[in-house]
Amino acid sequence: MPNIMTVGYLQSALQTLVLSTNNLNDTQKVVSSGLKVASAADNAGYWSASTNMTSDQSVLSSIGDALNLGSSKVDTTYTAVDSAIDILDQINSQLVTANEPGTDREALNDSISSLKENLKSVLQAATFSGDNWLYNTADNLSGTKSIPTSFQRSVSGAVSLSYVTVDTADTTLIDTADASRGMLTQSVDANTLNPDGTSTARNYYLLDAGSTIPADGQEISISDDTTSDQLADMISVVGNITDSLNQLASSLGTVSSRIDQQTSFVSSLEDVLDTGVGRLVDADMEEESTKLTAYQTSQSVASSTLSLLNSHQQSARVLFEN
């Protein structure tokens, strides 16, 4: 029969083997998943906090995508407006040249007509993801465009979003339904720019887009019959439209800058949350690897000890039986 000391050694070695095996299994799970807190059972507080932070990351990611989409639309619109301003400057230059004696007004008018067509093409092309804030063909304007910029989570867990908005009533340059809604298709009273002492309107419009509801007044174009006063009115009207486009470009630039700032902030906040989640639930792989080696060694030693003790028991049993 085995003595009491041998039984004690066997029990100790067996306990060590069981404990080492359990620790080894747990550590292998951590190393495999890379997480020290994989479920609420591991640490309810850390798991709950990391789950909320991960949810916030998901919301931020969606906001980041929306910001990138909104930024692309704003940048597309701004680029088209900037090009339109350059074209208007060229049109005004042609009108100023027409004041000079002996100029070929027919050739100048052909140039102005060509510039107008370029203007239409630029604005029609200012479409991103099926959205065009400058060229409207619908009976009604598309209204206010909202771009999410940030979010707040209340104590109850409810999420609310903040937005930056752009009203297409302020950005529409060409409107094929109602000319009065487009900056380039609406009538402008030159008498408000160059008062002649009367209340008689002298209306001019830059582009004829074939609008269902057309603009009243005279389209800006020149011929040999165009008077100096009419040229002065046209130059003033084009200058007034250019000023409006400059204001629009400035507004779009402000919106773009705000979106860029928010995009940078959202990206930084995502990084902060990712770091925070990692600190709560990610395992220290160097530490876990060290543990893994130690538990494997402990398991091996316990197994070897049990094997030796079992062999010793077998030898002692054979000796006593003989």
LUMZANU-424319 format. One record per residue (C-alpha): z, x negated, y; residue number from 1. Coordinates in steps of 0.001 Angstrom, whole numbers, plus 500000, padded with zeros to 6 digits. Layout:
residues N
+--------+--------+--------+-----+
!     zz !     xx !     yy !   k !
+--------+--------+--------+-----+
!      Z !      X !      Y ! NUM !
...
+--------+--------+--------+-----+
This chain:
residues 322
+--------+--------+--------+-----+
!     zz !     xx !     yy !   k !
+--------+--------+--------+-----+
! 500000 ! 500000 ! 500000 !   1 !
! 499206 ! 498720 ! 503520 !   2 !
! 502229 ! 497623 ! 505510 !   3 !
! 503366 ! 499283 ! 508720 !   4 !
! 502074 ! 496435 ! 510895 !   5 !
! 498571 ! 496747 ! 509472 !   6 !
! 498579 ! 500507 ! 510087 !   7 !
! 499631 ! 499899 ! 513662 !   8 !
! 496799 ! 497453 ! 514170 !   9 !
! 494376 ! 499963 ! 512676 !  10 !
! 495541 ! 502741 ! 514999 !  11 !
! 495370 ! 500479 ! 518057 !  12 !
! 491883 ! 499248 ! 517167 !  13 !
! 490709 ! 502799 ! 516501 !  14 !
! 492054 ! 504048 ! 519855 !  15 !
! 490408 ! 501127 ! 521609 !  16 !
! 487104 ! 501917 ! 519863 !  17 !
! 487256 ! 505627 ! 520807 !  18 !
! 488161 ! 504866 ! 524417 !  19 !
! 485482 ! 502175 ! 524734 !  20 !
! 482865 ! 504474 ! 523214 !  21 !
! 483753 ! 507322 ! 525596 !  22 !
! 483707 ! 505013 ! 528625 !  23 !
! 480489 ! 503441 ! 527419 !  24 !
! 478815 ! 506864 ! 527076 !  25 !
! 479984 ! 507913 ! 530539 !  26 !
! 478805 ! 504661 ! 532094 !  27 !
! 475436 ! 504880 ! 530343 !  28 !
! 474963 ! 508360 ! 531850 !  29 !
! 475770 ! 507005 ! 535315 !  30 !
! 473397 ! 504048 ! 534887 !  31 !
! 470667 ! 506330 ! 533538 !  32 !
! 470943 ! 508882 ! 536381 !  33 !
! 472026 ! 506501 ! 539123 !  34 !
! 474684 ! 509062 ! 540134 !  35 !
! 478430 ! 508750 ! 539979 !  36 !
! 478732 ! 512449 ! 540939 !  37 !
! 476056 ! 514371 ! 539037 !  38 !
! 477826 ! 517737 ! 538966 !  39 !
! 480789 ! 519595 ! 540414 !  40 !
! 482787 ! 518590 ! 537323 !  41 !
! 482606 ! 514935 ! 538386 !  42 !
! 484024 ! 515529 ! 541894 !  43 !
! 483911 ! 519051 ! 543325 !  44 !
! 484468 ! 517990 ! 546946 !  45 !
! 481818 ! 515269 ! 547005 !  46 !
! 479387 ! 517411 ! 545039 !  47 !
! 479739 ! 520366 ! 547486 !  48 !
! 479337 ! 518135 ! 550557 !  49 !
! 476304 ! 516343 ! 549109 !  50 !
! 474706 ! 519673 ! 548123 !  51 !
! 475008 ! 520951 ! 551696 !  52 !
! 473630 ! 517692 ! 553068 !  53 !
! 470716 ! 517821 ! 550629 !  54 !
! 469999 ! 521384 ! 551775 !  55 !
! 469986 ! 520160 ! 555384 !  56 !
! 467553 ! 517426 ! 554380 !  57 !
! 465213 ! 520045 ! 552954 !  58 !
! 465326 ! 522037 ! 556202 !  59 !
! 464749 ! 518876 ! 558236 !  60 !
! 461790 ! 517946 ! 556062 !  61 !
! 460215 ! 521351 ! 556729 !  62 !
! 460884 ! 520979 ! 560454 !  63 !
! 459331 ! 517511 ! 560370 !  64 !
! 456189 ! 518929 ! 558734 !  65 !
! 456020 ! 521705 ! 561346 !  66 !
! 456501 ! 519178 ! 564153 !  67 !
! 453698 ! 516995 ! 562798 !  68 !
! 451401 ! 520018 ! 562599 !  69 !
! 452379 ! 521160 ! 566090 !  70 !
! 451948 ! 517652 ! 567456 !  71 !
! 448420 ! 517497 ! 566034 !  72 !
! 447535 ! 520824 ! 567677 !  73 !
! 448986 ! 519776 ! 571030 !  74 !
! 447243 ! 516391 ! 570894 !  75 !
! 443931 ! 518048 ! 569981 !  76 !
! 444304 ! 520451 ! 572885 !  77 !
! 445321 ! 517706 ! 575309 !  78 !
! 442377 ! 515509 ! 574323 !  79 !
! 439938 ! 518383 ! 574921 !  80 !
! 441499 ! 519196 ! 578302 !  81 !
! 441303 ! 515542 ! 579317 !  82 !
! 437605 ! 515486 ! 578379 !  83 !
! 437054 ! 518734 ! 580286 !  84 !
! 438563 ! 517168 ! 583421 !  85 !
! 436121 ! 514254 ! 583164 !  86 !
! 433198 ! 516666 ! 582827 !  87 !
! 434374 ! 518712 ! 585817 !  88 !
! 434555 ! 515519 ! 587874 !  89 !
! 430937 ! 514826 ! 586954 !  90 !
! 429897 ! 518363 ! 587896 !  91 !
! 431629 ! 518017 ! 591242 !  92 !
! 429891 ! 514687 ! 591748 !  93 !
! 426516 ! 516398 ! 591227 !  94 !
! 427446 ! 519104 ! 593744 !  95 !
! 428461 ! 516503 ! 596312 !  96 !
! 425180 ! 514640 ! 595748 !  97 !
! 423267 ! 517880 ! 596345 !  98 !
! 424490 ! 517796 ! 599962 !  99 !
! 422461 ! 514683 ! 600641 ! 100 !
! 419011 ! 515274 ! 602198 ! 101 !
! 415988 ! 514722 ! 599958 ! 102 !
! 417821 ! 515044 ! 596641 ! 103 !
! 416105 ! 516692 ! 593696 ! 104 !
! 418291 ! 519765 ! 593337 ! 105 !
! 416403 ! 521007 ! 590306 ! 106 !
! 417204 ! 517772 ! 588457 ! 107 !
! 420812 ! 517957 ! 589627 ! 108 !
! 421097 ! 521535 ! 588413 ! 109 !
! 419670 ! 520531 ! 585017 ! 110 !
! 422364 ! 517871 ! 584846 ! 111 !
! 425044 ! 520433 ! 585774 ! 112 !
! 423747 ! 522839 ! 583104 ! 113 !
! 423867 ! 520059 ! 580512 ! 114 !
! 427421 ! 519190 ! 581528 ! 115 !
! 428411 ! 522846 ! 581143 ! 116 !
! 427026 ! 522918 ! 577613 ! 117 !
! 428973 ! 519766 ! 576823 ! 118 !
! 432047 ! 521460 ! 578223 ! 119 !
! 431585 ! 524453 ! 575924 ! 120 !
! 431051 ! 522199 ! 572914 ! 121 !
! 434173 ! 520164 ! 573628 ! 122 !
! 436339 ! 523267 ! 573949 ! 123 !
! 434866 ! 524951 ! 570877 ! 124 !
! 435603 ! 521801 ! 568872 ! 125 !
! 439252 ! 521724 ! 569992 ! 126 !
! 440336 ! 523421 ! 566765 ! 127 !
! 443030 ! 522166 ! 564415 ! 128 !
! 444035 ! 523982 ! 561244 ! 129 !
! 442003 ! 526994 ! 562372 ! 130 !
! 443838 ! 527212 ! 565710 ! 131 !
! 442125 ! 526830 ! 569091 ! 132 !
! 444277 ! 527237 ! 572182 ! 133 !
! 441416 ! 526726 ! 574661 ! 134 !
! 438515 ! 528858 ! 573407 ! 135 !
! 439209 ! 532539 ! 572728 ! 136 !
! 436754 ! 534912 ! 571065 ! 137 !
! 439199 ! 537666 ! 570065 ! 138 !
! 439766 ! 540905 ! 571938 ! 139 !
! 443372 ! 539834 ! 572496 ! 140 !
! 444843 ! 536424 ! 573148 ! 141 !
! 446789 ! 534911 ! 570259 ! 142 !
! 449992 ! 534923 ! 572312 ! 143 !
! 452781 ! 532373 ! 572291 ! 144 !
! 452681 ! 529487 ! 569841 ! 145 !
! 456107 ! 528396 ! 568609 ! 146 !
! 456858 ! 524978 ! 567161 ! 147 !
! 460299 ! 524485 ! 565529 ! 148 !
! 462099 ! 521446 ! 566892 ! 149 !
! 465649 ! 521561 ! 565540 ! 150 !
! 468155 ! 523606 ! 563588 ! 151 !
! 471851 ! 524429 ! 563670 ! 152 !
! 474051 ! 525418 ! 560731 ! 153 !
! 476967 ! 527692 ! 561609 ! 154 !
! 480415 ! 527578 ! 559997 ! 155 !
! 479329 ! 530460 ! 557746 ! 156 !
! 476345 ! 528413 ! 556566 ! 157 !
! 473672 ! 530428 ! 558415 ! 158 !
! 470761 ! 528384 ! 559800 ! 159 !
! 469109 ! 529047 ! 563165 ! 160 !
! 466083 ! 527243 ! 564596 ! 161 !
! 465162 ! 526124 ! 568101 ! 162 !
! 461538 ! 526148 ! 569259 ! 163 !
! 459235 ! 524715 ! 571891 ! 164 !
! 456619 ! 527284 ! 572936 ! 165 !
! 453095 ! 527216 ! 574347 ! 166 !
! 451600 ! 530398 ! 575814 ! 167 !
! 447855 ! 530640 ! 575175 ! 168 !
! 447551 ! 532742 ! 578338 ! 169 !
! 448189 ! 529452 ! 580179 ! 170 !
! 445850 ! 527329 ! 578047 ! 171 !
! 442734 ! 529502 ! 577593 ! 172 !
! 439767 ! 527935 ! 579375 ! 173 !
! 436927 ! 530039 ! 577945 ! 174 !
! 437253 ! 533683 ! 576916 ! 175 !
! 434235 ! 535445 ! 575434 ! 176 !
! 435997 ! 538820 ! 575433 ! 177 !
! 437354 ! 538941 ! 578980 ! 178 !
! 436094 ! 536299 ! 581387 ! 179 !
! 439058 ! 536797 ! 583721 ! 180 !
! 441409 ! 535290 ! 581111 ! 181 !
! 439674 ! 531900 ! 581011 ! 182 !
! 440122 ! 529221 ! 583668 ! 183 !
! 436468 ! 528232 ! 583441 ! 184 !
! 435043 ! 531746 ! 583068 ! 185 !
! 437128 ! 533620 ! 585638 ! 186 !
! 436143 ! 534222 ! 589245 ! 187 !
! 437721 ! 532165 ! 591998 ! 188 !
! 437664 ! 533391 ! 595579 ! 189 !
! 436422 ! 530513 ! 597714 ! 190 !
! 437696 ! 532338 ! 600805 ! 191 !
! 441253 ! 531600 ! 599684 ! 192 !
! 440333 ! 527901 ! 599533 ! 193 !
! 438087 ! 527732 ! 602604 ! 194 !
! 439154 ! 530684 ! 604808 ! 195 !
! 436463 ! 531923 ! 607179 ! 196 !
! 438745 ! 534224 ! 609128 ! 197 !
! 437662 ! 537326 ! 607221 ! 198 !
! 439001 ! 539131 ! 604160 ! 199 !
! 435630 ! 539139 ! 602436 ! 200 !
! 435819 ! 537519 ! 599012 ! 201 !
! 433358 ! 534805 ! 598043 ! 202 !
! 433716 ! 534703 ! 594270 ! 203 !
! 432369 ! 531920 ! 592063 ! 204 !
! 432779 ! 531151 ! 588373 ! 205 !
! 431925 ! 527958 ! 586530 ! 206 !
! 430759 ! 529122 ! 583090 ! 207 !
! 428929 ! 532155 ! 581798 ! 208 !
! 430148 ! 532488 ! 578194 ! 209 !
! 428507 ! 535882 ! 577682 ! 210 !
! 431906 ! 537561 ! 577905 ! 211 !
! 432138 ! 541248 ! 576983 ! 212 !
! 433893 ! 541771 ! 580315 ! 213 !
! 431995 ! 539389 ! 582610 ! 214 !
! 433229 ! 537711 ! 585754 ! 215 !
! 432062 ! 538972 ! 589110 ! 216 !
! 430545 ! 536777 ! 591773 ! 217 !
! 428113 ! 533876 ! 591573 ! 218 !
! 427848 ! 531285 ! 588818 ! 219 !
! 428134 ! 527720 ! 590059 ! 220 !
! 424592 ! 526335 ! 590048 ! 221 !
! 422283 ! 524980 ! 592716 ! 222 !
! 418705 ! 525322 ! 593894 ! 223 !
! 416705 ! 524525 ! 596997 ! 224 !
! 417960 ! 527816 ! 598459 ! 225 !
! 421638 ! 526901 ! 598099 ! 226 !
! 423194 ! 526538 ! 601552 ! 227 !
! 425646 ! 523886 ! 602690 ! 228 !
! 428351 ! 526541 ! 602970 ! 229 !
! 427739 ! 527634 ! 599389 ! 230 !
! 427871 ! 524020 ! 598213 ! 231 !
! 431165 ! 523558 ! 600052 ! 232 !
! 432516 ! 526682 ! 598352 ! 233 !
! 431387 ! 525486 ! 594918 ! 234 !
! 432905 ! 522040 ! 595442 ! 235 !
! 436191 ! 523660 ! 596469 ! 236 !
! 436183 ! 526006 ! 593467 ! 237 !
! 435456 ! 523202 ! 590985 ! 238 !
! 438160 ! 521115 ! 592645 ! 239 !
! 440597 ! 524026 ! 592319 ! 240 !
! 439756 ! 524427 ! 588617 ! 241 !
! 440208 ! 520683 ! 588124 ! 242 !
! 443659 ! 520880 ! 589703 ! 243 !
! 444552 ! 523691 ! 587283 ! 244 !
! 443371 ! 521596 ! 584337 ! 245 !
! 445392 ! 518628 ! 585580 ! 246 !
! 448485 ! 520831 ! 585632 ! 247 !
! 447686 ! 522056 ! 582122 ! 248 !
! 447232 ! 518480 ! 580895 ! 249 !
! 450581 ! 517547 ! 582445 ! 250 !
! 452297 ! 520482 ! 580718 ! 251 !
! 450724 ! 519594 ! 577375 ! 252 !
! 451784 ! 515982 ! 577856 ! 253 !
! 455369 ! 517124 ! 578421 ! 254 !
! 455266 ! 519264 ! 575269 ! 255 !
! 453764 ! 516374 ! 573289 ! 256 !
! 456462 ! 514009 ! 574517 ! 257 !
! 459188 ! 516482 ! 573569 ! 258 !
! 457701 ! 516956 ! 570111 ! 259 !
! 457471 ! 513173 ! 569621 ! 260 !
! 461132 ! 512787 ! 570599 ! 261 !
! 462170 ! 515559 ! 568224 ! 262 !
! 460037 ! 514095 ! 565427 ! 263 !
! 461744 ! 510733 ! 565866 ! 264 !
! 465171 ! 512401 ! 565937 ! 265 !
! 464471 ! 514484 ! 562824 ! 266 !
! 463287 ! 511388 ! 560968 ! 267 !
! 466420 ! 509465 ! 561979 ! 268 !
! 468656 ! 512390 ! 561022 ! 269 !
! 466980 ! 512611 ! 557599 ! 270 !
! 467744 ! 508916 ! 557078 ! 271 !
! 471373 ! 509445 ! 558107 ! 272 !
! 471763 ! 512393 ! 555714 ! 273 !
! 470089 ! 510443 ! 552917 ! 274 !
! 472546 ! 507584 ! 553470 ! 275 !
! 475449 ! 510045 ! 553582 ! 276 !
! 474443 ! 511697 ! 550323 ! 277 !
! 474024 ! 508299 ! 548726 ! 278 !
! 477513 ! 507225 ! 549744 ! 279 !
! 478959 ! 510369 ! 548186 ! 280 !
! 477106 ! 510560 ! 544876 ! 281 !
! 475101 ! 507386 ! 544230 ! 282 !
! 476513 ! 504868 ! 541776 ! 283 !
! 477050 ! 501190 ! 542557 ! 284 !
! 474595 ! 499916 ! 539973 ! 285 !
! 475940 ! 496361 ! 540049 ! 286 !
! 479465 ! 497626 ! 539403 ! 287 !
! 478318 ! 500056 ! 536703 ! 288 !
! 476324 ! 497316 ! 534969 ! 289 !
! 479432 ! 495164 ! 534880 ! 290 !
! 481413 ! 498061 ! 533404 ! 291 !
! 478681 ! 498692 ! 530863 ! 292 !
! 478851 ! 495097 ! 529647 ! 293 !
! 482655 ! 495193 ! 529492 ! 294 !
! 482725 ! 498473 ! 527515 ! 295 !
! 480056 ! 497203 ! 525132 ! 296 !
! 482129 ! 494064 ! 524550 ! 297 !
! 485312 ! 496099 ! 524075 ! 298 !
! 483536 ! 498407 ! 521620 ! 299 !
! 482179 ! 495425 ! 519699 ! 300 !
! 485611 ! 493764 ! 519521 ! 301 !
! 487258 ! 497016 ! 518386 ! 302 !
! 484609 ! 497544 ! 515727 ! 303 !
! 485011 ! 493965 ! 514467 ! 304 !
! 488793 ! 494345 ! 514387 ! 305 !
! 488553 ! 497564 ! 512397 ! 306 !
! 486151 ! 495916 ! 509990 ! 307 !
! 488488 ! 492977 ! 509473 ! 308 !
! 491546 ! 495206 ! 509006 ! 309 !
! 489670 ! 497404 ! 506544 ! 310 !
! 488621 ! 494293 ! 504603 ! 311 !
! 492230 ! 493083 ! 504633 ! 312 !
! 493412 ! 496458 ! 503270 ! 313 !
! 490824 ! 496361 ! 500506 ! 314 !
! 491864 ! 492825 ! 499511 ! 315 !
! 495565 ! 493740 ! 499531 ! 316 !
! 494922 ! 496851 ! 497426 ! 317 !
! 493014 ! 494808 ! 494815 ! 318 !
! 495830 ! 492232 ! 494723 ! 319 !
! 498582 ! 494845 ! 494185 ! 320 !
! 496554 ! 496709 ! 491605 ! 321 !
! 496096 ! 493512 ! 489588 ! 322 !
+--------+--------+--------+-----+
